Amino acid sequence: MTAEASQAGLSQGPSSDGLRPLRIALLTYKGNPFCGGQGVYVRHLSRELARLGHQVEVIGAQPYPVLDEGYDGLSLTELPSLDLYRQPDPFRTPGRGEYRDWIDALEVGTMWTGGFPEPLTFSLRARRHLRARRGDFDVVHDNQTLGYGLLGDVGAPLVTTIHHPITVDRRLDLDAAESRRRRASVRRWYAFTRMQKRVARRLPSVLTVSGTSRDEIIGHLGVRQDRIHVVHIGADTDLFSPDPSVPVVPGRIVTTSSADVPLKGLVFLVEALAKVRVEQPGAHLVVVGTRPAKGPVAQAIERYGLGDAVEFVKGISDAELVDLVRSAQIACVPSLYEGFSLPAAEAMATGTPLLATTGGAIPEVAGRDGETCLAVPPGDAQALAAGLNRLLGDPELRARLGAAGRERVLRHFTWARAAEGTVARYREAMDRTGGAAAAAPVTAAPAPAAGPEPVAAGAAAEDAAGPGAVRTPAAEKPVTSHRESRATC
């Protein structure tokens, strides 16, 4: 048993709660764990659910989820989209032979008109797939697709995770838009949030990752409070752990910013670094993410002459990512808003002292100012600079906050605890349906297939799964899942 599972008091029996194991369909319309929180959630939650003895089939579109290897009952079914945003040709126009049905046409048409189609089109494909496989699952768990296709009958009780309302991102992007044309483009791109709002109000069971997100979901989406349950997520505390053998680099500050968007507040951290280097010229910033070629962050780096003091890293391994965080004197989360903040939990788990804003749910994760972190207001470069200077100049404070942060994560924020709490909500959802699903006989997981999934005969199979829907065991995922990290993107 891992340290994380031991910390949560879990056993490795057929099902840790003493009841029969569940057959779970875990849906994710975007699943790359190296480019954002949704993929990280699917990767770690699916592993911990399998570790508890449940059968977990992750059903996802491009970029496909990457699952951890070596867990019985954990598999991936690929439900392909047209992958319109893939690199190196995002917003591409598919060839005539790529179109399979009306959902593909809808996907392309929405993109052509400036919208974001993936939540809707994935939900339609998922409904078709799930209905054709009625009886295969005890519960369906949707990871923030919130598409019309998931309303009504999907063959099993539905539980939905909403990490935070995307309406928050929409508001911040609109606030940062510098022209009328840009604001119109932002509104069109986020048009799918109207659908998500309508769908969320009709969902019977919603999970979210923090109390702050719960309040935002009630306020922004209009979901009834009695339908929302907080299940905290966490850090992989086996991977993100202290290692005294890793040398700490003087002046090093590390942050994670997978996208150059206003929500992440990176521009304020760059401005703060410029202020800090007046007194501490050795201070430098390492950003886990892609260097922006233009935009506010690129402009700030150039304006303050920080080209040699700000480094962006990508394509590093998980182990290299952890060692990078360990090597920093300070980990920083400058976000204007977070629904949870995995980077905060992961940094704390390594014992690296944390400087974070009070945006969104970050205080819920990071804890009290001066006890487990230093906390500053969001969007305040001066406050960030003061916090950086204080930590860089006080080794005893760094050591105290680092140790207290690690202990806080072990007590409250592990993936083992998240899986246990999620299973409890699954069983509640099943009970509300009259217990039919709970009484279903346990069956073995379907055998992996090398070709289209045989969910029905002839043309019905293609209609149900879509061409190329393939189920593969996690053990057959390429070994790059252990070599890459979220810094890949």
DOVOVEX-641434 format. One line per field, with one value per residue (C-alpha): residue number from 0; x, y, z. Coordinates in nm, 2 decimals, padded with zeros to 4 digits, always signed. Layout:
// residues N
k NUM	...
xx X	...
yy Y	...
zz Z	...
//
This chain:
// residues 489
k 0	1	2	3	4	5	6	7	8	9	10	11	12	13	14	15	16	17	18	19	20	21	22	23	24	25	26	27	28	29	30	31	32	33	34	35	36	37	38	39	40	41	42	43	44	45	46	47	48	49	50	51	52	53	54	55	56	57	58	59	60	61	62	63	64	65	66	67	68	69	70	71	72	73	74	75	76	77	78	79	80	81	82	83	84	85	86	87	88	89	90	91	92	93	94	95	96	97	98	99	100	101	102	103	104	105	106	107	108	109	110	111	112	113	114	115	116	117	118	119	120	121	122	123	124	125	126	127	128	129	130	131	132	133	134	135	136	137	138	139	140	141	142	143	144	145	146	147	148	149	150	151	152	153	154	155	156	157	158	159	160	161	162	163	164	165	166	167	168	169	170	171	172	173	174	175	176	177	178	179	180	181	182	183	184	185	186	187	188	189	190	191	192	193	194	195	196	197	198	199	200	201	202	203	204	205	206	207	208	209	210	211	212	213	214	215	216	217	218	219	220	221	222	223	224	225	226	227	228	229	230	231	232	233	234	235	236	237	238	239	240	241	242	243	244	245	246	247	248	249	250	251	252	253	254	255	256	257	258	259	260	261	262	263	264	265	266	267	268	269	270	271	272	273	274	275	276	277	278	279	280	281	282	283	284	285	286	287	288	289	290	291	292	293	294	295	296	297	298	299	300	301	302	303	304	305	306	307	308	309	310	311	312	313	314	315	316	317	318	319	320	321	322	323	324	325	326	327	328	329	330	331	332	333	334	335	336	337	338	339	340	341	342	343	344	345	346	347	348	349	350	351	352	353	354	355	356	357	358	359	360	361	362	363	364	365	366	367	368	369	370	371	372	373	374	375	376	377	378	379	380	381	382	383	384	385	386	387	388	389	390	391	392	393	394	395	396	397	398	399	400	401	402	403	404	405	406	407	408	409	410	411	412	413	414	415	416	417	418	419	420	421	422	423	424	425	426	427	428	429	430	431	432	433	434	435	436	437	438	439	440	441	442	443	444	445	446	447	448	449	450	451	452	453	454	455	456	457	458	459	460	461	462	463	464	465	466	467	468	469	470	471	472	473	474	475	476	477	478	479	480	481	482	483	484	485	486	487	488
xx +00.00	+00.13	+00.20	-00.10	-00.34	-00.20	-00.25	-00.62	-00.66	-00.76	-00.73	-00.67	-00.97	-01.22	-01.39	-01.27	-01.61	-01.72	-01.97	-01.95	-01.72	-01.87	-01.85	-01.78	-01.78	-01.57	-01.62	-01.39	-01.41	-01.04	-00.81	-00.45	-00.31	-00.01	-00.21	-00.46	-00.66	-00.93	-00.68	-00.49	-00.82	-00.91	-00.56	-00.54	-00.90	-00.92	-00.61	-00.74	-01.08	-00.91	-00.69	-01.01	-01.12	-01.36	-01.38	-01.31	-01.35	-01.24	-01.42	-01.25	-01.18	-00.86	-00.63	-00.68	-00.64	-00.32	-00.38	-00.14	-00.02	-00.05	-00.40	-00.65	-00.99	-00.87	-00.91	-00.95	-01.21	-01.12	-01.43	-01.27	-01.37	-01.24	-00.96	-00.99	-00.75	-00.46	-00.10	+00.06	-00.26	-00.52	-00.85	-00.80	-01.06	-01.11	-01.09	-01.42	-01.34	-01.31	-01.68	-01.87	-02.21	-02.41	-02.22	-01.90	-02.07	-02.20	-01.85	-01.69	-01.97	-01.95	-01.57	-01.61	-01.84	-01.60	-01.75	-01.61	-01.80	-01.63	-01.85	-02.16	-02.04	-01.86	-02.18	-02.38	-02.13	-02.11	-02.49	-02.50	-02.21	-02.36	-02.71	-02.58	-02.40	-02.68	-02.62	-02.24	-02.21	-02.35	-02.28	-02.17	-01.93	-01.90	-01.60	-01.74	-01.87	-02.21	-02.34	-02.71	-02.63	-02.60	-02.95	-03.20	-03.13	-02.76	-02.81	-02.70	-02.72	-02.53	-02.28	-02.11	-01.80	-01.78	-01.44	-01.55	-01.79	-01.63	-01.83	-01.55	-01.30	-01.53	-01.57	-01.19	-01.12	-01.38	-01.22	-00.88	-01.01	-00.87	-01.10	-01.46	-01.37	-01.18	-01.47	-01.71	-01.47	-01.45	-01.83	-01.87	-01.60	-01.77	-02.12	-02.11	-02.14	-02.50	-02.55	-02.35	-02.57	-02.89	-02.75	-02.61	-02.94	-03.10	-02.83	-02.93	-02.58	-02.29	-01.95	-01.71	-01.36	-01.39	-01.64	-01.55	-01.64	-01.97	-02.06	-01.97	-02.17	-02.48	-02.43	-02.32	-02.50	-02.81	-02.76	-02.96	-02.74	-02.88	-02.75	-02.39	-02.13	-01.77	-01.51	-01.16	-00.90	-00.53	-00.17	+00.01	+00.19	+00.41	+00.55	+00.54	+00.74	+01.04	+01.39	+01.68	+01.93	+01.80	+02.00	+01.80	+01.90	+01.93	+01.68	+01.48	+01.10	+00.88	+00.53	+00.30	+00.11	-00.02	-00.18	-00.12	-00.46	-00.55	-00.69	-00.34	-00.21	+00.14	+00.19	+00.17	+00.43	+00.66	+00.61	+00.68	+01.00	+01.12	+01.07	+01.24	+01.55	+01.62	+01.72	+01.80	+01.95	+01.99	+01.61	+01.48	+01.16	+01.10	+00.76	+00.63	+00.45	+00.50	+00.67	+00.42	+00.53	+00.31	+00.06	+00.08	+00.34	+00.57	+00.54	+00.61	+00.92	+01.05	+00.95	+01.13	+01.44	+01.38	+01.47	+01.75	+01.56	+01.24	+01.27	+00.99	+01.02	+00.82	+00.87	+01.02	+00.93	+00.72	+01.04	+01.21	+00.90	+00.91	+01.28	+01.23	+00.98	+01.21	+01.49	+01.31	+01.33	+00.97	+00.67	+00.43	+00.06	-00.03	-00.37	-00.66	-00.89	-00.87	-01.14	-00.89	-00.52	-00.34	-00.01	-00.05	-00.12	+00.17	+00.42	+00.32	+00.35	+00.72	+00.78	+00.86	+00.73	+00.43	+00.35	-00.01	-00.29	-00.63	-00.80	-01.10	-01.04	-00.66	-00.69	-00.90	-00.60	-00.31	-00.43	-00.37	-00.13	+00.19	+00.10	+00.12	+00.19	+00.22	-00.10	-00.14	-00.44	-00.48	-00.37	-00.13	+00.23	+00.35	+00.22	+00.37	+00.70	+00.69	+00.61	+00.89	+01.14	+01.03	+01.07	+01.39	+01.54	+01.42	+01.54	+01.37	+01.03	+01.08	+01.16	+00.86	+00.61	+00.74	+00.70	+00.36	+00.24	+00.34	+00.15	-00.16	-00.17	-00.13	-00.41	-00.66	-00.57	-00.48	-00.62	-00.70	-00.93	-01.08	-01.16	-01.32	-01.55	-01.64	-01.75	-01.98	-02.15	-02.18	-02.36	-02.60	-02.68	-02.75	-02.97	-03.19	-03.27	-03.42	-03.12	-03.15	-02.80	-02.66	-02.84	-02.69	-02.46	-02.09	-01.94	-01.59	-01.46	-01.51	-01.20	-00.98	-01.03	-00.78	-01.04	-01.39	-01.57	-01.83	-02.12	-02.37	-02.39	-02.30	-02.38	-02.52	-02.18	-02.04	-02.34	-02.30	-01.93	-01.82	-01.55	-01.24	-01.38	-01.13	-01.10	-00.75	-00.63	-00.42	-00.13	-00.10	-00.07	+00.27	+00.55	+00.57	+00.30	+00.59	+00.83	+00.61	+00.47	+00.22	+00.52	+00.48	+00.23
yy +00.00	+00.35	+00.61	+00.81	+00.52	+00.44	+00.80	+00.78	+00.45	+00.25	-00.13	-00.30	-00.55	-00.60	-00.28	-00.07	+00.03	-00.34	-00.33	-00.48	-00.31	-00.07	-00.06	+00.31	+00.50	+00.81	+01.06	+01.34	+01.55	+01.65	+01.43	+01.52	+01.53	+01.74	+02.05	+02.12	+02.02	+01.81	+01.56	+01.55	+01.48	+01.19	+01.03	+01.03	+00.96	+00.67	+00.51	+00.55	+00.41	+00.11	+00.08	+00.06	-00.24	-00.08	-00.13	+00.20	+00.26	+00.61	+00.73	+01.03	+01.23	+01.40	+01.48	+01.13	+01.07	+00.90	+00.65	+00.51	+00.16	-00.17	-00.14	-00.42	-00.30	+00.03	+00.08	+00.36	+00.38	+00.64	+00.82	+01.04	+01.38	+01.55	+01.69	+02.04	+02.20	+01.96	+02.08	+02.19	+02.28	+02.41	+02.53	+02.30	+02.22	+01.84	+01.66	+01.54	+01.17	+01.26	+01.33	+01.04	+01.18	+01.49	+01.54	+01.59	+01.85	+02.03	+02.03	+02.19	+02.44	+02.56	+02.60	+02.79	+03.04	+03.11	+02.88	+02.59	+02.27	+02.00	+01.99	+01.96	+01.72	+01.49	+01.47	+01.36	+01.09	+00.98	+00.94	+00.73	+00.52	+00.47	+00.39	+00.12	-00.03	-00.02	-00.25	-00.23	+00.04	+00.10	+00.47	+00.73	+01.01	+01.31	+01.53	+01.88	+01.81	+01.96	+01.89	+01.85	+01.49	+01.39	+01.50	+01.22	+00.85	+00.76	+00.40	+00.45	+00.71	+01.02	+01.20	+01.52	+01.69	+02.07	+02.20	+02.56	+02.74	+02.84	+03.16	+03.28	+03.24	+03.41	+03.72	+03.75	+03.71	+03.98	+04.21	+04.17	+04.21	+04.54	+04.59	+04.56	+04.30	+04.09	+04.11	+03.98	+03.70	+03.60	+03.60	+03.38	+03.14	+03.10	+03.06	+02.70	+02.83	+02.90	+02.53	+02.43	+02.66	+02.50	+02.15	+02.21	+02.32	+01.98	+01.76	+01.53	+01.50	+01.75	+01.70	+01.99	+02.03	+02.31	+02.52	+02.82	+02.63	+02.52	+02.88	+02.98	+02.70	+02.80	+03.17	+03.14	+02.83	+02.83	+02.47	+02.39	+02.37	+02.03	+01.87	+01.98	+01.79	+01.90	+01.62	+01.77	+01.65	+01.64	+01.58	+01.26	+01.26	+00.96	+01.16	+01.51	+01.45	+01.61	+01.49	+01.66	+01.53	+01.77	+02.10	+02.42	+02.69	+03.03	+03.28	+03.03	+03.08	+02.82	+02.86	+02.66	+02.83	+02.59	+02.87	+03.24	+03.36	+03.64	+03.38	+03.26	+03.61	+03.54	+03.89	+04.02	+03.77	+03.89	+04.25	+04.14	+03.97	+04.29	+04.47	+04.19	+04.19	+04.55	+04.42	+04.06	+04.04	+03.66	+03.61	+03.43	+03.26	+02.92	+02.88	+02.53	+02.59	+02.73	+03.07	+03.30	+03.47	+03.77	+03.91	+04.07	+03.83	+03.85	+04.23	+04.25	+04.03	+04.26	+04.58	+04.49	+04.34	+04.00	+03.78	+03.61	+03.59	+03.42	+03.06	+02.85	+02.47	+02.20	+01.84	+01.74	+01.42	+01.39	+01.32	+01.63	+01.84	+01.73	+01.79	+02.14	+02.22	+02.08	+02.29	+02.62	+02.84	+02.95	+02.80	+03.07	+03.06	+03.41	+03.32	+03.56	+03.26	+02.89	+02.64	+02.43	+02.48	+02.15	+02.34	+02.47	+02.13	+01.97	+02.23	+02.20	+01.82	+01.86	+02.07	+02.38	+02.70	+02.85	+03.21	+03.22	+03.47	+03.45	+03.41	+03.17	+02.84	+02.89	+02.97	+02.66	+02.46	+02.66	+02.73	+03.04	+03.31	+03.27	+02.91	+02.70	+02.96	+03.33	+03.48	+03.80	+03.96	+03.85	+04.09	+04.28	+04.28	+04.49	+04.24	+03.95	+04.13	+04.18	+03.82	+03.70	+03.93	+03.81	+03.44	+03.48	+03.66	+03.42	+03.06	+02.97	+03.09	+02.89	+02.57	+02.62	+02.69	+02.40	+02.14	+02.27	+02.27	+01.91	+01.80	+01.99	+01.81	+01.47	+01.54	+01.68	+01.66	+01.32	+01.13	+00.83	+01.04	+01.19	+00.85	+00.73	+01.04	+01.00	+00.64	+00.74	+00.99	+00.72	+00.49	+00.77	+00.84	+00.47	+00.45	+00.74	+00.52	+00.25	+00.04	-00.14	-00.07	-00.16	-00.50	-00.58	-00.88	-00.82	-00.91	-00.91	-00.61	-00.64	-00.77	-00.51	-00.47	-00.38	-00.24	-00.08	-00.17	-00.45	-00.28	-00.38	-00.56	-00.41	-00.05	-00.01	-00.05	+00.24	+00.45	+00.37	+00.41	+00.62	+00.50	+00.42	+00.39	+00.16	+00.02	-00.05	-00.16	+00.10	-00.14	-00.10	+00.28	+00.39	+00.42	+00.79	+00.83	+00.80	+01.02	+01.32	+01.57	+01.86	+02.06	+01.89	+02.15
zz +00.00	-00.08	+00.18	+00.05	+00.09	+00.43	+00.54	+00.45	+00.64	+00.33	+00.26	-00.06	-00.04	-00.32	-00.21	+00.08	+00.21	+00.26	-00.02	-00.36	-00.62	-00.86	-01.24	-01.31	-01.64	-01.60	-01.88	-01.98	-02.29	-02.26	-02.06	-02.11	-01.75	-01.86	-01.97	-01.70	-01.39	-01.56	-01.69	-01.36	-01.19	-01.42	-01.40	-01.02	-00.93	-01.17	-01.02	-00.66	-00.75	-00.90	-00.60	-00.39	-00.59	-00.84	-01.21	-01.38	-01.75	-01.85	-02.17	-02.32	-02.64	-02.76	-02.61	-02.46	-02.09	-01.98	-01.70	-01.46	-01.53	-01.34	-01.19	-01.26	-01.36	-01.50	-01.88	-02.14	-02.41	-02.68	-02.81	-03.08	-03.18	-03.49	-03.28	-03.42	-03.18	-03.21	-03.25	-03.48	-03.68	-03.44	-03.58	-03.88	-04.15	-04.17	-04.50	-04.65	-04.56	-04.19	-04.15	-03.99	-03.89	-03.81	-03.48	-03.67	-03.89	-03.58	-03.43	-03.74	-03.79	-03.43	-03.46	-03.79	-03.62	-03.33	-03.07	-02.87	-02.96	-02.76	-02.44	-02.65	-02.92	-02.67	-02.46	-02.77	-02.86	-02.49	-02.47	-02.78	-02.65	-02.30	-02.42	-02.65	-02.35	-02.11	-01.81	-01.83	-01.56	-01.21	-01.23	-01.48	-01.36	-01.59	-01.55	-01.62	-01.97	-01.88	-02.23	-02.33	-02.43	-02.07	-01.97	-01.95	-01.96	-02.00	-01.88	-01.52	-01.24	-01.32	-01.09	-01.23	-01.11	-01.16	-01.07	-01.09	-01.31	-01.64	-01.62	-01.38	-01.66	-01.90	-01.68	-01.62	-02.00	-02.08	-01.82	-01.98	-02.34	-02.48	-02.77	-02.87	-03.13	-02.87	-02.63	-02.90	-02.97	-02.60	-02.57	-02.88	-02.75	-02.41	-02.56	-02.44	-02.08	-02.14	-02.21	-01.91	-01.69	-01.82	-01.78	-01.43	-01.29	-01.39	-01.25	-00.96	-00.80	-00.83	-00.68	-00.65	-00.51	-00.26	-00.06	-00.27	-00.59	-00.42	-00.35	-00.71	-00.86	-00.66	-00.75	-01.11	-01.23	-01.00	-00.88	-00.57	-00.26	-00.15	-00.48	-00.43	-00.23	-00.16	-00.21	-00.18	-00.43	-00.35	-00.43	-00.52	-00.20	-00.30	-00.59	-00.44	-00.13	+00.04	-00.06	+00.13	-00.13	-00.39	-00.36	-00.32	-00.57	-00.40	-00.53	-00.73	-00.74	-00.92	-01.05	-01.28	-01.56	-01.82	-02.02	-02.07	-01.94	-01.70	-01.45	-01.37	-01.27	-01.41	-01.52	-01.16	-01.05	-01.33	-01.22	-00.86	-00.96	-01.12	-00.79	-00.59	-00.81	-00.71	-00.36	-00.45	-00.80	-00.78	-00.76	-01.07	-01.18	-01.34	-01.50	-01.57	-01.90	-02.25	-02.30	-02.46	-02.78	-02.72	-02.48	-02.14	-01.99	-02.28	-02.28	-01.91	-01.94	-02.21	-02.04	-01.72	-01.89	-01.73	-02.03	-01.84	-01.51	-01.63	-01.76	-01.91	-01.90	-02.08	-02.18	-01.85	-01.67	-01.35	-01.16	-01.30	-01.22	-00.86	-00.83	-00.98	-00.71	-00.45	-00.57	-00.53	-00.23	-00.29	-00.48	-00.59	-00.69	-00.82	-00.96	-00.95	-00.90	-00.85	-00.79	-00.59	-00.69	-00.74	-00.78	-00.43	-00.28	-00.48	-00.38	-00.01	-00.04	-00.13	+00.17	-00.04	+00.13	-00.05	-00.14	-00.27	-00.33	-00.17	-00.50	-00.50	-00.31	-00.26	+00.11	+00.16	+00.03	+00.15	+00.50	+00.72	+00.64	+00.84	+00.95	+00.64	+00.37	+00.31	+00.17	-00.04	-00.22	-00.59	-00.86	-00.63	-00.76	-00.46	-00.21	-00.41	-00.41	-00.03	+00.03	-00.20	-00.02	+00.32	+00.23	+00.05	+00.35	+00.63	+00.61	+00.94	+00.81	+00.49	+00.69	+00.92	+00.64	+00.43	+00.71	+00.81	+00.45	+00.40	+00.71	+00.60	+00.27	+00.43	+00.67	+00.42	+00.05	-00.08	-00.38	-00.17	+00.05	-00.27	-00.41	-00.09	-00.07	-00.44	-00.39	-00.11	-00.34	-00.61	-00.37	-00.27	-00.64	-00.69	-00.38	-00.52	-00.83	-00.61	-00.57	-00.91	-01.01	-00.66	-00.69	-01.03	-01.04	-01.05	-01.39	-01.51	-01.70	-02.08	-02.26	-02.42	-02.80	-03.07	-03.30	-03.29	-02.97	-03.03	-02.85	-03.11	-03.44	-03.78	-03.83	-03.48	-03.34	-03.54	-03.44	-03.07	-03.03	-03.33	-03.56	-03.37	-03.02	-02.86	-02.51	-02.39	-02.05	-01.86	-01.86	-02.24	-02.22	-02.36	-02.10	-02.18	-01.91	-01.66	-01.86	-01.93	-01.70	-01.73	-01.84	-02.18	-02.29
//
